[in-house]
Amino acid sequence: MVFWEGYLSDESMGTLAPIVVYWLYAGMYQLLPPLDRFRLHTRKEEEQKNLVTLSAVVKGVLLQQLVQATVAQALFKITSKSSSTGVVIQPSIPIQLLQIIVAMLVMDTWQYFVHRYMHQNTFLYRHIHSQHHKLVVPYAIGALYNHPLEGLLLDTFGGAISFLISGMTARTAVIFFCFAVLKTVDDHCGLWLPGNIFHIFF
């Protein structure tokens, strides 16, 4: 039994939880003044060097999250498997852990090669991927800021492929996608925190 059972379906939670986690985690990094001593760049450098405003970043991230939520709902609807009682049978914990590991490997591989190709292909870099690099000085809220086509190819398709290949249920996907969001925010947060498990293990 999970805490959202009876309030939200696993599919709804798999769609909404990563969005909520993104804004809470990124917001924490963005707003907590005690973290300023761990920033790789000052807030003044953020304002001076970045080629895009914070409001444009927020709008870009919200657009990407809208696309991701729409694709997630469609994907969950297509792949939903219920028993004759209407209850989804969850695999054992070891199987779910294996599915999450497989999904991590698939997503990381997909994102690595798509991202690398976007840097190697001059046209794609100039017209699509360069939008992500307008954040010369990265910060947490900008983790998902990129061109909508890149967001679709890199993150949304990457997540969908990971979900499908791993064979996870929507409930397991809640854990996987929330973890993926934490990691991507951490990758772009512009902070070097001592003892950060993401820096240690990834």
Phi and psi in degrees as GROMACS dihedral restraints (atoms count N, CA, C in turn):
[ dihedral_restraints ]
;  ai    aj    ak    al  type     phi  dphi    fc
    3     4     5     6     1  -116.9    20    10
    4     5     6     7     1   159.4    20    10
    6     7     8     9     1   -64.4    20    10
    7     8     9    10     1   -23.4    20    10
    9    10    11    12     1   -91.2    20    10
   10    11    12    13     1    -6.1    20    10
   12    13    14    15     1   -60.2    20    10
   13    14    15    16     1   133.5    20    10
   15    16    17    18     1    93.5    20    10
   16    17    18    19     1   -17.8    20    10
   18    19    20    21     1  -107.8    20    10
   19    20    21    22     1   -47.3    20    10
   21    22    23    24     1  -133.6    20    10
   22    23    24    25     1   147.8    20    10
   24    25    26    27     1   -72.9    20    10
   25    26    27    28     1   160.6    20    10
   27    28    29    30     1   -59.0    20    10
   28    29    30    31     1   -36.9    20    10
   30    31    32    33     1   -64.8    20    10
   31    32    33    34     1   -42.8    20    10
   33    34    35    36     1   -66.5    20    10
   34    35    36    37     1   -41.4    20    10
   36    37    38    39     1   -65.5    20    10
   37    38    39    40     1   -39.2    20    10
   39    40    41    42     1   -64.8    20    10
   40    41    42    43     1   -23.7    20    10
   42    43    44    45     1   -87.9    20    10
   43    44    45    46     1   -44.2    20    10
   45    46    47    48     1   -85.3    20    10
   46    47    48    49     1   -38.5    20    10
   48    49    50    51     1   -57.0    20    10
   49    50    51    52     1   -45.6    20    10
   51    52    53    54     1   -60.9    20    10
   52    53    54    55     1   -32.4    20    10
   54    55    56    57     1   -69.5    20    10
   55    56    57    58     1   -45.8    20    10
   57    58    59    60     1   -63.4    20    10
   58    59    60    61     1   -44.8    20    10
   60    61    62    63     1   -60.7    20    10
   61    62    63    64     1   -41.7    20    10
   63    64    65    66     1   -56.1    20    10
   64    65    66    67     1   -53.1    20    10
   66    67    68    69     1   -71.0    20    10
   67    68    69    70     1   -35.0    20    10
   69    70    71    72     1   -68.0    20    10
   70    71    72    73     1   -48.5    20    10
   72    73    74    75     1   -69.2    20    10
   73    74    75    76     1   -46.7    20    10
   75    76    77    78     1   -64.9    20    10
   76    77    78    79     1   -40.2    20    10
   78    79    80    81     1   -62.3    20    10
   79    80    81    82     1   -38.7    20    10
   81    82    83    84     1   -61.1    20    10
   82    83    84    85     1   -47.5    20    10
   84    85    86    87     1   -63.2    20    10
   85    86    87    88     1   -38.0    20    10
   87    88    89    90     1   -74.1    20    10
   88    89    90    91     1   -36.9    20    10
   90    91    92    93     1  -100.3    20    10
   91    92    93    94     1   -20.6    20    10
   93    94    95    96     1   -77.1    20    10
   94    95    96    97     1   107.8    20    10
   96    97    98    99     1   -58.8    20    10
   97    98    99   100     1   -33.6    20    10
   99   100   101   102     1   -59.9    20    10
  100   101   102   103     1   -18.3    20    10
  102   103   104   105     1   -81.1    20    10
  103   104   105   106     1    -8.9    20    10
  105   106   107   108     1   -56.2    20    10
  106   107   108   109     1   -33.8    20    10
  108   109   110   111     1   -69.5    20    10
  109   110   111   112     1   -14.9    20    10
  111   112   113   114     1   -99.3    20    10
  112   113   114   115     1    -0.3    20    10
  114   115   116   117     1   -70.6    20    10
  115   116   117   118     1   137.7    20    10
  117   118   119   120     1   -75.0    20    10
  118   119   120   121     1   -23.3    20    10
  120   121   122   123     1  -136.3    20    10
  121   122   123   124     1   151.6    20    10
  123   124   125   126     1   -75.8    20    10
  124   125   126   127     1   162.3    20    10
  126   127   128   129     1   -64.3    20    10
  127   128   129   130     1   -30.3    20    10
  129   130   131   132     1   -66.0    20    10
  130   131   132   133     1   -40.7    20    10
  132   133   134   135     1   -63.1    20    10
  133   134   135   136     1   -36.9    20    10
  135   136   137   138     1   -56.8    20    10
  136   137   138   139     1   -48.6    20    10
  138   139   140   141     1   -66.6    20    10
  139   140   141   142     1   -39.7    20    10
  141   142   143   144     1   -76.9    20    10
  142   143   144   145     1   -40.6    20    10
  144   145   146   147     1   -91.8    20    10
  145   146   147   148     1   -28.4    20    10
  147   148   149   150     1   -71.0    20    10
  148   149   150   151     1   141.8    20    10
  150   151   152   153     1   -99.0    20    10
  151   152   153   154     1    12.3    20    10
  153   154   155   156     1  -143.9    20    10
  154   155   156   157     1   145.3    20    10
  156   157   158   159     1   -79.6    20    10
  157   158   159   160     1   159.1    20    10
  159   160   161   162     1   -59.7    20    10
  160   161   162   163     1   -39.8    20    10
  162   163   164   165     1   -65.3    20    10
  163   164   165   166     1   -37.5    20    10
  165   166   167   168     1   -67.1    20    10
  166   167   168   169     1   -36.6    20    10
  168   169   170   171     1   -64.0    20    10
  169   170   171   172     1   -46.9    20    10
  171   172   173   174     1   -60.0    20    10
  172   173   174   175     1   -45.0    20    10
  174   175   176   177     1   -61.5    20    10
  175   176   177   178     1   -42.8    20    10
  177   178   179   180     1   -63.1    20    10
  178   179   180   181     1   -41.9    20    10
  180   181   182   183     1   -66.3    20    10
  181   182   183   184     1   -43.7    20    10
  183   184   185   186     1   -61.8    20    10
  184   185   186   187     1   -38.7    20    10
  186   187   188   189     1   -62.0    20    10
  187   188   189   190     1   -46.5    20    10
  189   190   191   192     1   -62.2    20    10
  190   191   192   193     1   -40.9    20    10
  192   193   194   195     1   -67.0    20    10
  193   194   195   196     1   -33.0    20    10
  195   196   197   198     1   -64.0    20    10
  196   197   198   199     1   -44.5    20    10
  198   199   200   201     1   -63.3    20    10
  199   200   201   202     1   -46.1    20    10
  201   202   203   204     1   -61.1    20    10
  202   203   204   205     1   -42.2    20    10
  204   205   206   207     1   -64.3    20    10
  205   206   207   208     1   -40.0    20    10
  207   208   209   210     1   -65.1    20    10
  208   209   210   211     1   -46.2    20    10
  210   211   212   213     1   -65.1    20    10
  211   212   213   214     1   -41.1    20    10
  213   214   215   216     1   -61.3    20    10
  214   215   216   217     1   -46.2    20    10
  216   217   218   219     1   -61.5    20    10
  217   218   219   220     1   -42.7    20    10
  219   220   221   222     1   -63.9    20    10
  220   221   222   223     1   -44.1    20    10
  222   223   224   225     1   -63.0    20    10
  223   224   225   226     1   -45.0    20    10
  225   226   227   228     1   -63.9    20    10
  226   227   228   229     1   -38.9    20    10
  228   229   230   231     1   -64.7    20    10
  229   230   231   232     1   -42.4    20    10
  231   232   233   234     1   -68.0    20    10
  232   233   234   235     1   -38.9    20    10
  234   235   236   237     1   -96.7    20    10
  235   236   237   238     1    -3.0    20    10
  237   238   239   240     1   -60.3    20    10
  238   239   240   241     1   126.6    20    10
  240   241   242   243     1  -123.6    20    10
  241   242   243   244     1   112.7    20    10
  243   244   245   246     1  -112.3    20    10
  244   245   246   247     1   152.8    20    10
  246   247   248   249     1   -76.8    20    10
  247   248   249   250     1  -179.5    20    10
  249   250   251   252     1   -62.9    20    10
  250   251   252   253     1   -21.9    20    10
  252   253   254   255     1   -86.6    20    10
  253   254   255   256     1    -4.7    20    10
  255   256   257   258     1    87.0    20    10
  256   257   258   259     1     5.8    20    10
  258   259   260   261     1  -100.1    20    10
  259   260   261   262     1   132.5    20    10
  261   262   263   264     1   -79.6    20    10
  262   263   264   265     1   128.2    20    10
  264   265   266   267     1   -83.3    20    10
  265   266   267   268     1   120.8    20    10
  267   268   269   270     1   -86.8    20    10
  268   269   270   271     1   137.7    20    10
  270   271   272   273     1   -67.4    20    10
  271   272   273   274     1   168.3    20    10
  273   274   275   276     1   -64.5    20    10
  274   275   276   277     1   161.7    20    10
  276   277   278   279     1   -57.3    20    10
  277   278   279   280     1   -46.3    20    10
  279   280   281   282     1   -59.2    20    10
  280   281   282   283     1   -37.9    20    10
  282   283   284   285     1   -66.8    20    10
  283   284   285   286     1   -41.9    20    10
  285   286   287   288     1   -63.6    20    10
  286   287   288   289     1   -40.7    20    10
  288   289   290   291     1   -62.5    20    10
  289   290   291   292     1   -41.4    20    10
  291   292   293   294     1   -63.0    20    10
  292   293   294   295     1   -42.0    20    10
  294   295   296   297     1   -62.3    20    10
  295   296   297   298     1   -40.2    20    10
  297   298   299   300     1   -66.0    20    10
  298   299   300   301     1   -41.5    20    10
  300   301   302   303     1   -63.6    20    10
  301   302   303   304     1   -44.7    20    10
  303   304   305   306     1   -60.6    20    10
  304   305   306   307     1   -45.3    20    10
  306   307   308   309     1   -61.8    20    10
  307   308   309   310     1   -40.0    20    10
  309   310   311   312     1   -61.9    20    10
  310   311   312   313     1   -44.5    20    10
  312   313   314   315     1   -64.9    20    10
  313   314   315   316     1   -42.6    20    10
  315   316   317   318     1   -64.7    20    10
  316   317   318   319     1   -47.6    20    10
  318   319   320   321     1   -65.4    20    10
  319   320   321   322     1   -43.3    20    10
  321   322   323   324     1   -63.7    20    10
  322   323   324   325     1   -42.5    20    10
  324   325   326   327     1   -64.1    20    10
  325   326   327   328     1   -47.7    20    10
  327   328   329   330     1   -57.3    20    10
  328   329   330   331     1   -50.6    20    10
  330   331   332   333     1   -66.9    20    10
  331   332   333   334     1   -37.2    20    10
  333   334   335   336     1   -59.8    20    10
  334   335   336   337     1   -51.4    20    10
  336   337   338   339     1   -72.8    20    10
  337   338   339   340     1   -36.4    20    10
  339   340   341   342     1   -66.4    20    10
  340   341   342   343     1   -44.3    20    10
  342   343   344   345     1   -62.8    20    10
  343   344   345   346     1   -44.9    20    10
  345   346   347   348     1   -60.9    20    10
  346   347   348   349     1   -43.5    20    10
  348   349   350   351     1   -63.7    20    10
  349   350   351   352     1   -36.2    20    10
  351   352   353   354     1   -65.6    20    10
  352   353   354   355     1   -26.6    20    10
  354   355   356   357     1   -81.1    20    10
  355   356   357   358     1   -34.5    20    10
  357   358   359   360     1   -78.8    20    10
  358   359   360   361     1   -33.3    20    10
  360   361   362   363     1   -86.5    20    10
  361   362   363   364     1   112.3    20    10
  363   364   365   366     1   -58.7    20    10
  364   365   366   367     1   -41.7    20    10
  366   367   368   369     1   -63.2    20    10
  367   368   369   370     1   -49.2    20    10
  369   370   371   372     1   -64.0    20    10
  370   371   372   373     1   -38.5    20    10
  372   373   374   375     1   -64.5    20    10
  373   374   375   376     1   -49.5    20    10
  375   376   377   378     1   -64.1    20    10
  376   377   378   379     1   -42.2    20    10
  378   379   380   381     1   -97.3    20    10
  379   380   381   382     1   -17.1    20    10
  381   382   383   384     1  -126.5    20    10
  382   383   384   385     1   -63.1    20    10
  384   385   386   387     1   -70.0    20    10
  385   386   387   388     1   -26.4    20    10
  387   388   389   390     1   -59.9    20    10
  388   389   390   391     1   -24.5    20    10
  390   391   392   393     1   -60.0    20    10
  391   392   393   394     1   -40.2    20    10
  393   394   395   396     1   -63.0    20    10
  394   395   396   397     1   -34.1    20    10
  396   397   398   399     1   -86.1    20    10
  397   398   399   400     1     4.4    20    10
  399   400   401   402     1   -67.2    20    10
  400   401   402   403     1   -20.5    20    10
  402   403   404   405     1   -87.4    20    10
  403   404   405   406     1    79.5    20    10
  405   406   407   408     1   -61.2    20    10
  406   407   408   409     1   -40.9    20    10
  408   409   410   411     1  -106.2    20    10
  409   410   411   412     1   101.1    20    10
  411   412   413   414     1   -69.7    20    10
  412   413   414   415     1   151.3    20    10
  414   415   416   417     1  -143.9    20    10
  415   416   417   418     1   160.9    20    10
  417   418   419   420     1   -54.6    20    10
  418   419   420   421     1   -45.7    20    10
  420   421   422   423     1   -64.5    20    10
  421   422   423   424     1   -23.4    20    10
  423   424   425   426     1   -85.6    20    10
  424   425   426   427     1     6.5    20    10
  426   427   428   429     1   -55.9    20    10
  427   428   429   430     1   -39.2    20    10
  429   430   431   432     1  -102.0    20    10
  430   431   432   433     1    16.1    20    10
  432   433   434   435     1   -81.5    20    10
  433   434   435   436     1   115.7    20    10
  435   436   437   438     1  -164.0    20    10
  436   437   438   439     1   178.8    20    10
  438   439   440   441     1   -62.9    20    10
  439   440   441   442     1   140.4    20    10
  441   442   443   444     1   -54.7    20    10
  442   443   444   445     1   -36.7    20    10
  444   445   446   447     1   -66.8    20    10
  445   446   447   448     1   -40.0    20    10
  447   448   449   450     1   -65.4    20    10
  448   449   450   451     1   -41.7    20    10
  450   451   452   453     1   -58.6    20    10
  451   452   453   454     1   -40.9    20    10
  453   454   455   456     1   -66.7    20    10
  454   455   456   457     1   -48.2    20    10
  456   457   458   459     1   -69.4    20    10
  457   458   459   460     1   -47.4    20    10
  459   460   461   462     1   -79.6    20    10
  460   461   462   463     1   -57.7    20    10
  462   463   464   465     1   -89.3    20    10
  463   464   465   466     1   -50.4    20    10
  465   466   467   468     1   -68.7    20    10
  466   467   468   469     1   -52.0    20    10
  468   469   470   471     1   -64.9    20    10
  469   470   471   472     1   -39.1    20    10
  471   472   473   474     1   -59.1    20    10
  472   473   474   475     1   -43.9    20    10
  474   475   476   477     1   -66.0    20    10
  475   476   477   478     1   -42.1    20    10
  477   478   479   480     1   -63.9    20    10
  478   479   480   481     1   -44.4    20    10
  480   481   482   483     1   -63.6    20    10
  481   482   483   484     1   -42.1    20    10
  483   484   485   486     1   -61.0    20    10
  484   485   486   487     1   -44.5    20    10
  486   487   488   489     1   -61.4    20    10
  487   488   489   490     1   -46.9    20    10
  489   490   491   492     1   -68.5    20    10
  490   491   492   493     1   -45.9    20    10
  492   493   494   495     1   -67.2    20    10
  493   494   495   496     1   -39.0    20    10
  495   496   497   498     1   -72.5    20    10
  496   497   498   499     1   -23.9    20    10
  498   499   500   501     1    75.2    20    10
  499   500   501   502     1    19.2    20    10
  501   502   503   504     1   -73.1    20    10
  502   503   504   505     1   158.6    20    10
  504   505   506   507     1   -84.3    20    10
  505   506   507   508     1   169.9    20    10
  507   508   509   510     1   -60.8    20    10
  508   509   510   511     1   -35.1    20    10
  510   511   512   513     1   -65.6    20    10
  511   512   513   514     1   -42.7    20    10
  513   514   515   516     1   -67.5    20    10
  514   515   516   517     1   -34.7    20    10
  516   517   518   519     1   -62.3    20    10
  517   518   519   520     1   -31.1    20    10
  519   520   521   522     1   -56.4    20    10
  520   521   522   523     1   -48.0    20    10
  522   523   524   525     1   -65.1    20    10
  523   524   525   526     1   -48.5    20    10
  525   526   527   528     1   -61.6    20    10
  526   527   528   529     1   -49.3    20    10
  528   529   530   531     1   -69.7    20    10
  529   530   531   532     1   -34.2    20    10
  531   532   533   534     1   -66.1    20    10
  532   533   534   535     1   -40.8    20    10
  534   535   536   537     1   -63.1    20    10
  535   536   537   538     1   -43.6    20    10
  537   538   539   540     1   -60.8    20    10
  538   539   540   541     1   -38.7    20    10
  540   541   542   543     1   -65.8    20    10
  541   542   543   544     1   -45.1    20    10
  543   544   545   546     1   -57.5    20    10
  544   545   546   547     1   -43.4    20    10
  546   547   548   549     1   -67.3    20    10
  547   548   549   550     1   -43.2    20    10
  549   550   551   552     1   -67.7    20    10
  550   551   552   553     1   -38.0    20    10
  552   553   554   555     1   -63.3    20    10
  553   554   555   556     1   -44.3    20    10
  555   556   557   558     1   -63.1    20    10
  556   557   558   559     1   -39.1    20    10
  558   559   560   561     1   -61.6    20    10
  559   560   561   562     1   -29.4    20    10
  561   562   563   564     1  -109.9    20    10
  562   563   564   565     1     6.7    20    10
  564   565   566   567     1   -72.3    20    10
  565   566   567   568     1   -19.3    20    10
  567   568   569   570     1    72.6    20    10
  568   569   570   571     1    21.7    20    10
  570   571   572   573     1  -122.3    20    10
  571   572   573   574     1   147.2    20    10
  573   574   575   576     1  -118.8    20    10
  574   575   576   577     1    96.4    20    10
  576   577   578   579     1   -96.7    20    10
  577   578   579   580     1   127.1    20    10
  579   580   581   582     1   -64.1    20    10
  580   581   582   583     1   137.1    20    10
  582   583   584   585     1    77.4    20    10
  583   584   585   586     1     9.7    20    10
  585   586   587   588     1   -65.8    20    10
  586   587   588   589     1   119.1    20    10
  588   589   590   591     1   -64.2    20    10
  589   590   591   592     1   -29.1    20    10
  591   592   593   594     1   -66.8    20    10
  592   593   594   595     1   -38.9    20    10
  594   595   596   597     1   -71.3    20    10
  595   596   597   598     1   -33.1    20    10
  597   598   599   600     1   -73.2    20    10
  598   599   600   601     1   -46.6    20    10
  600   601   602   603     1   -92.8    20    10
  601   602   603   604     1   -21.4    20    10
